[in-house]
């Protein structure tokens, strides 16, 4: 057997492949097989066009440009994402609403109710300065518990919506592509969260809290600047400054949510730690900016409606708003959903 090999570029995925050449006495075709299969994409390759044995050039500009075109991720339709999410919600509404109600109750007990108590403690601290230290210590404890609780409830919702999107209803599990380094089978109603997911999600929530606090401080400074600079009466300048800063703050918060929402699912899916999830989130949101912007707008509007309806409305709207994000995340990262045809 000869040790020579024919190096060709796969016309389907542009992978560089070597086909071994047999001696001329062992094969009637002059030592070259008539066809082969690409190990990268499993597509058949016709080798009759490579009989001159010219080596492939993986560094040529034409090959690189074609590879970029072939590897460009397909843009999903937001209409199909929303329609598929609605179908999944109809068949899994009991699990989705049940887990959402439990997580909302946990968040209310550990975060919302302590925050209400803090407002009363702040009133006492304004009347008695001796209560100021107690207020600061209590605020720190509530902030820490709030970040950890928000990370837990967010992880549970993200993992549940991913499980529903991948498996749907019933015990039958279609052939799917698991996340890298993930050997577990997610459960639709599981409330437990792996320690690594909770750790990285807590870092993410802490990062978001710091960014929000910085934006709030900058907003207050901008409002004071408006009051001092604008040649208007004090009340009018305050109103104009509050409205202007509020609009900018709203746009910044929306942009932050648009760029960072894939991080939640990347962490919950155990595909990336905190730092890497931020980089991949920016890349995914930008490459799929049309779908990402639309599903985030849908989530933002539905979450706002739920917040206006207090905690009961929030428990109902949370899974309806989160399920399209999970579907979009799987489509953007090349994952397979339960509604996709089996391979």
LINTA-V143884 format. One line per field, one symbol per residue. ss: DSSP state (~ for helix, > for strand, _ for the rest). psi: psi as a letter, one per 20 degrees, with the letter a starting at -180 (. if undefined). A space follows every 10 residues. Layout:
BEGIN
ss=???
psi=???
END
This chain:
BEGIN
ss=____>>>>>_ _____>>>>> __________ ____>>>___ ___>>>~~~~ __________ ~~~~~~~~~~ ~______~~~ ~~~~~~~~~~ ~~~~~~~~~~ ~~~~~~~~~~ ~~~~~~~~~~ ~~~~~~~_~~ ~~~~~~~~~~ ~~~~~~~~~~ ~~~~~~~~~~ ~~~~~~~___ __________ __________ ____~~~~~~ ~~~~~~~~~~ ~~~~~~~~~~ ~~~~~~~~~_ ___~~~~~~~ ~~~~~~~~~~ ~~~~~~~~~~ ~~~~~~~~__ ___~~~~~~~ ~~~~~~~_~~ ~~~~~~~~~~ ~~~~~~~~_~ ~~~~~~~~~~ ~~~~~~~~~~ ~~________ ___
psi=pqjqqporpp igjkqoqppq prqhiipijk ipqhrrppig jkqqpojhik iikpqqnijq hggghhgggh ipqppqphgh ghghhgghhh ikhggghghg gghhgghggi ggghhhhhhh hhghhhhoih ighhggghgg ghgghggggh gghggggghg hggghghbqr iporororqq koiqoqqhjp iqpqhgghgh hggghggggg gggghgghgg ghghgghhgp lrqggghggg gggghhgggg gggghghghi hhhghhghik iqagghhggh gggghgglhg gghghhgggg ghhgghhhjb hghhhghghh hhghggghgg hhjjrprhiq qq.
END
